[in-house]
Amino acid sequence: MLRTPTDETRLRILAWLKEPEPAADGVTADAVAERFSLPRPVAVTHLRLLEATGMVRTSRSAGRVRYHRDEMRIAEVARMFEKGW
């Protein structure tokens, strides 16, 4: 889910969300689309997949959905892979 042989966009989104500025307030789908030169619907698809797996969570600000990393869930998934899951 996070990485396919030809596209690591979701991993790049997660890495970007860890940077101080995006981490502080979260980002919108428009910001993701702009940052990674994606059509907005493609950015939304990536973000929804990350949300469905619990890697990101959402909040609302000024009527817009903002996406944030869920550090606890990411750590949980990392531990599962470390154990050979």
Beta strands, then each sheet from edge to edge (+ up, - down):
strand 1: 56-61
strand 2: 64-69
sheet 1: 1+ 2-
end
